[in-house]
Amino acid sequence: MPSLVPLLREWLPRQRWFAGKGTPITGFTLVSATELLPCGAGGASPGLLHLLVTAQQPAPSPTQTGGGDCYQLLLGIRSVLPPQLAHTLIGRPTGGPLHGRTVYEALYDPRLAGLLLERLRVPGPLGALRFTRAPSTAIPSGLIPRPVTAEQSNSSVVYGDAYILKVFRRVAAGTNPDLELPLALARAGCERVPHPTAWFESPSGEPMTLGILQPYLRGSADGWQLALNSLAVGADFTGSARALGRATAEVHTALADVLPTTVLRRRQIELLAAGMTARLEAAAASVPALRPYRDPLRAAFDDLAELGRSGRTWPAQRIHGDLHLGQTLRGARDGRWALIDFEGEPARPIAERRRVQPVARDIAGMLRSFDYAARACRPGPDSSAWALEWAKRNRVAYCDGYAEAAGTDPRREPELMRAYETDKAVYEVLYEARHRPDWLPVPMAAIERLARPQHASGAPAPSKGRAPKARPASEGRPGPGGGSAAPGAGSTEPGRSDTGARTAPDASPRPPSA
């Protein structure tokens, strides 16, 4: 580690998945080191070194406790770096056992990325790591690896067109929901989620999920891009939205069948509302545009707390936790929707992401995503009336589909839906103010809507009548731009999807992941 510290101190903050940007690294602590391929001196063959290191950083404010995040590093070691890997260079240690060698990002090296797949093909312990393969599965050898370049909070490698490996970068003790929930859905026989084929962990103490191999959904398109395509050509999307609602309900039902559920009563509901209120106050303190709406927005949370005090209860279960159009894929062959990326918000502790919650949180996230898509062409107040009507009808269709499959209509819980959608919009305001000020009008339009008494229901009511007239394909196409880091996450691309097939990179900014 002493020889690597100067290199990592320079290289790590430049990575998009590093969460501590803007705060200096004061040191590193080695958690574990495993040679996946010996890094012997001399010769042209590369070595592969797996490290878990804690990057020590001071507290962001005097009232917070300092500490550090644990990161997973896969380091390639060579005497000479080939020209095609020049962009992966981390540095050359000037001391220690790697003196004179070249250290680089291993996942871009096809030989080393292929070795990682071989370790998953033949499960078992290796040093500080444990590799596991799902029962009754076989992984073919010789699949050509290629890194997925559009990654943010994690790194991914596609093997042939068969599998995709997600490597978590910022890791913590505890089973990652992105492994736990798809495994539970596999046990339930739910086909709406790619089932894990293999994974690897750090087994010492409480297991730490490090990577997951899943089927690669070749040719699938993500919901965000499909929604933008619909808007660009003036096409109807309500059939797709309705089917997506059904898929969401199927996933929720399966999770409730195989994992523990509970009922939120007065104390839990009061705590839920208090957390939403605290986030509103913090956002309003940072974003002046939000302050005039504080009282009517707070009323949504106060109403929720009052219902809890009056004896109202709500069921709670495991949910996706960060659901939006970018976390969905529609199959190229059968047109079926799949939900992906059950990791939740990477900036939040794993224990928090594993808590049971009302399904309304997922539904509200998707409703906000339809609104973002509609305003992606014109983020200002002059968004086209057709696009806004598109969002309204698709929000209704999504809830209709959910109600059909779940047997319960989320719109029958208007106070809960309104509270969750308001909480999500408040988060979006804070995000846009910090990272994309030009996009602030998008969530502010939702804030204005949610602050009106006539919109106390939060969720859209069922719609009657004909679909809106299609607009010309040339009107309101997605504009240029790109996602920035989410507050606290440091590296989470808004609307990212780290699992499954990807379409060509989308030029229009996506809604914030929360």
N, C-alpha and C positions, 0 to 999 in steps of 0.2 A: 504493500500500500504506500509506503513513503515515496517510492519512485513514481507511482501513478497519480498521487495527489495533485502535483502541479498540472498534469495533463487534464484530469477530470475537473479541476477547478475552472479551467478555461473552457472545456468542451461542454460540460453538462448544462450550464445555463443557456447555451445556444440551441438546445434541443427543444422542439415544440411541445414535448410531453413533460418537460421539467416544470414543476408546480411552483417553485420558489423564485420566479423571476422578480428582479428588482430588489432582492435582499441578498447581501453577500454571503458566500459560503465560508464558514470559519474553520471547517475541518471535515474529515470523513472518518467514519467508524466502520470497520469491516464486520459484516454479519456472518457471511460464509463465502468460501471460495471453492470451486470445483473445476477440475480440469476435465472437460468433456472430450478433449483431444489433447494429448500431451504437447506442451509448448517447449520441446527440447531445442537447444541451441543448434544453429546451422541447418543446412538443407533448405529446400524450396517448399516443403510441405508446411501448411499452416497449422497453428494450434488454436484451440477454442477454450477460452476461459470464461466460466460463469461466475459472476460476482453479485452478491447482495450487499449494498453499502448504504449507510445512513449519511446523508448530507446534513451536517450541522449548520443551522442558521439562527440568527438572533430573533427574538420575538418581534412581530410586526408592530407592536405598540407597547408602551410601558405597562399596560394592564393585562397583557397576555404573557403566557409562559413560553419561553424559547424551547427549541427542540429541533427535530429534523425529520425528514421523510425518508423512508427506505426505498431504494431504487434497484431494479434488476438490470444488470448490464451483461451483455454478451460480447466479449472482446475477442477479435481475431488477432493472432500473433503471427507475423511473418518477418523474415529477414529483409525482403524487398517487397514493396506493395506494387502489384501490377497496375498499369495505367488506368485500366477500366474501374479500379477500386480507389482511385486517388481521392474522390470526393468523400470517401468514408473515413479518411485519416483522423485519428484522435491525437496521435503524437508519438514521439520516440523517447522512451525513458532514458535518463542519463545516469542511472544507478540501479542497484538491485538486480535480481535474477533476469529481468527483461532488458538489461542494458544493451543498447545497440539494436534492439529489435524494433519493429514497427507495430503499433497498436492501432486497431481500426474497428469500426462497427461491423460485427460479424454477420448480421442478418442479410447484408448485401452481397456476401460471398456465397455463390451457389453451392460450393463444396461444403461449407460450414452449415448453411441452412439445410442442406440435405442430410447432414449428420444429425441435426436436431430431430428431423423426421424419423431417422433410423432409431434413435433412442426411444421414440414413442412407439415404433413398431414392435420393439422388444422391451416390454415393460419390466420394471424392477428398480431397486435402489442404485444410485450412483453418487458416491460422495455425500454431499449435503442435500441431494435431490432425490425425489421419488417419481418415477414415470409410471402411469397407469393407462391401460386400454380398456374400453368398455367391453363387457362380455359379448361373445359371439360376433366380434368385429375383426376384420382383417384389413390391414393397410398395405397396399401394394408397394413394392420398392421401385426405385428408379424414376419417381415423379420429379419433374424439373421444377425447381423453386423460382419464384419471382416475388420480390418485395412489393407490397402495396405502398405507393408513395404518398397517398392522400390520407395519411394517418395523423392523429393528434395525440390523444391521451394514451394511446397504446401503439404497438407496432404489429403489423401483420405480414404474413408470407403466404402466397398461394402456391400450392403444389399441383402441377398440371392444371387440370380443370376439375379436380376431384375434391380437394380439401383446402381449407384456409386455417392457418394457425394464428391465433391472437396471443401475443406476448405482452403481458401486463408490465408496465414500466414502474409506476408508483404502486407499491405493494404494501400490504399490512397483514397482520395475523388474522386468521378467520377465513372460512370458505367464501370465495367471491360469489355474489349472487348470479354472476354470468355463467358459473358452473352449476351452482346449487339449483337454480330454477329450471334450466333446460333439462337437467338430470331428473328432476321431479316430474316435469312434463313428459319426459320419455317414459317414466314409470306409469304415468296416467294414460299413455297411448295417444297423447295429443300430437298431431302432425303439423301444427302451426308454427313450430319452432325447430330449427336444425338441431338434432340431438348430438351431444358431445361424443366424439369417437375416441379421443384420448386426451390426456392432460398431464401436467407435471406440477409438483408442489415442493415446497420446503417443509419436510415433515416434523422438524424438531419443535417441541412445544405444541402450540396450536397450529395446525397446518396453514400454510400460506399459499394461496393459489397463484401460480406463476404463468401458466399458459394453457390454452384450450385449443384442441384440433376439432373442427367441425366440417361437415360436408359443405362444399362450395356450390352455391346456388347459381350455376352458370347461366348467363343470359337473363337473369332477373333484373328488374328495374326498381329503384327505390321510389317510395311513395311521393317524396318531395319533388323529384324530377317529373314524375308522371303528372302530378298536380300542376306544375308549371307548364308542361306541354299542353294540358287541357286548357289552361288559361290562354296560352299563346295562340291557339287555333280556334278558340271559342267553342270547344267541345263540352258536352255534358259529362260530368264526373260523378253524378249522384249514384249510379249503379256501383261504381268502384267504392265510393264512400260507404254505401250501405253494406257491401261485402266486407269491408274493413272493420266496420262495427261488429259484424257477426264474428269475425276472426278474433277480435279483442275479447268479446264475451266468452268465446270458447276457451281462450287461454285463462281468463279469470276463473271460469268454472272449474277447469282442470286443476288449477293451483289450489282452489278451495277444497277440492276433493282429496288431495294428497298431502297438503301441508296444514299446520295448525291455523285455526281461525279464532277470533274472539269477538266480543261485543264492546264497543266504546260506550262508556257510561259517563256520568256527569264529570268526574274528575278528569278523565282522558279528553273529553270534549273541551273542557275549559282550558286544558293545557294546549290542545291543538289550536284553539282560537287565540290564545295568548301568544303562541309562537308566530302566528300569522300577523297579529298586531305588532309584535316587536319588529318583524321584517318590514312592515309598512313604515313604522316610525324611523327605522334606520335608513330606508330608501328615501323617504321624504327629507331627511336631514342632509342627504347628499345631492338630491335632485330637486331644485326649487320648483320646477314645473309640476311636481306631484303634490306640493303642499296644499293648494286650494281644494284638492279632492280628498284630503285625509279624513275628514269627518264622515262623508257618505261612504267611503270605502271601509272605514273602521266599523261602520254600522253592519256591514256584512258579517264581520267577525263577531261583533257583539250579539247579533241575532243568533249565530251558531251557538255561542256560549249560553245564551238565554234558553235555547231549546234544550241544551244539556241539563241546565238547572231545573227545567220543567219536567224532566224525566224522559226526554227523547233519547233514544239510543241508535247506534249505527253499527252494522257488522264491519269487521276489519279482517283483512287477509293479506297474504303476500301478493304483490302486484309488480308490474314492470318497473315503475318508479321514475322513468324518464321518457315517457311515450310521446312521440310526435311522428310526422310523416317520414322523416329521415330514418326512423328506426323500423321501417317496414319495407318488405320486398314483395313484388308481385311476380309470380312465376311466368316464365316465357312460354311454357307449353300449356299448362293447365289454367293459368290466370289466377291461381289461388294466392291469397295473401299469407305472408309469414311475418312474424314479429321477431326482431333480433336485438342484440345488445341489451341484455338484462343486467348489466353492471350497475345501473343507477348513476348518480352523480359521483364521479371519481374523487372529487374534493371532500366529500362527506365520509365520515368513518364507516367502516363496513358494518359495524353493529347497528348503526342508524339506518343504513340501506337495507338491512335485513328485517326491519320492524314490519309488523302488520299495519296496514293502512286501508282506508276506504277505497274502493275501486274508483270513486269519483275523481281521485287525483289523476289517474291515467286518462280518464275520459276528458277532463278539463284540459290536460296537456294537448290532446289531439284536437279539441275544439279551437284552441289558440293557434295550433299549427295551420288549420284551414284558413284562419284569418291572416296569418303571416303570408301564406302562399298568395292569397288574393291581393295583398298589398306589395308583393315583391316587385311588381313592375313599376309602381309609383309609390314610394314610401311616404310621400307627403300627403297633405290633406286633399289633394285632387285625384286620389285613387278613383278609377272609373266605377260608375254605378253598377255596371255589369259585373265587374270583378267582386264587388261587395255582395251583390246578390248571389253570385257563385258561392261565396263563402257561406252565406246564410243557408242556402239550400243543401250544401254538403254537410254542414253541421247537423242539420235536421236529419238528413239521410243516414249519417253515421250513428246518431242516437236511435233512429228507427231500427237499423240493423242490429245494434247492440240489444235493444229491447226484445227483438224477435228471438235471438239466440239465448239470451240470459233469462228470459221470462220475467224480468223486472225492468222497468223503464227508469233510467237515471234522472229523467226530467221530473219524476215524482218526488225527488229530494231537492227542491229548488234552492233551499238555503245552503245545503252542503255544496251543491254545484256552484252556486254563486261565490261562496267563500273560496273554493279551490281555484276557480277561474280568476278571481280577483288576486289571490296570492300569486298565481303564475304571472299575471300581467304586471304586478308590482316588481317581481323579479326581472321581467323583461325591460321595464323602464330603467332599472338600475344598470343592467347590462348595457343597453344601448347608449345611455348617457356616458358610460365610461369608455366604451369601445367604438361605437358607431353612431355618433351624434346625429348624423343625417337620417338615421332610422328611428330616432326617438318618436316621431309622429305615429309610427305603427302601433306600439303598445299604448301610447297616450290616447289614441282613438278608442281603444278598448277601455281604458280607464274612464274616459268620458261616458262611454256607454254604460259601464258597470256602476257608475256613480249616480245614474238616473234612477229614481224610484220605480219608474215603469219597467225597468229591466231587473227587478229584484230576483227574477227566476234564475238568472245566470245562464242556464242552458236553454237552447232554442226550443220553441214549441214546434210541434208537427206542422208541416207546411202543406197548403192545398194550392191547386192551380198548376199552370203549365210552367215548364222550365223557361228561364230567361232566353231571349233571342241571342243567338251566337253573334259575336263581334268579329270584325275582320282579323285575319291572322297577324297582320302587321301592327295591330294596336297593342300597346302595353307589353312588349316583350321584356323578359327579365333583363335588368340592367347589370352593369359590371359591378364587381365587388367581391369580397371574401370574408369568411368568418374570422373573428378574433378570439382571444382567450376569454373564457368565462370567468367571472369574478371568483377568486379563490382557487379555481382549478388550474389557472396558469397556462393550460395547454388544451383545453377541451374545445374542439371546433363546434360551433353551434350547428345542431342538426347532424352531427357526425353519425356514421354507422361503421363500426369496426369489424362486423361479421357479415359474411355472405357476399353475394356478387355485387359489384359496383358498376354503374354506368360511367360514361365519360364525366370528368369533373364538371360540376355545375358552376356556372359563373355568377349566379345570383346568391346573395347572402341568405343564410337559413336562419330560422328562429333559434334563440338561445336554448341550449340544453340546461335543465335545472335539476 
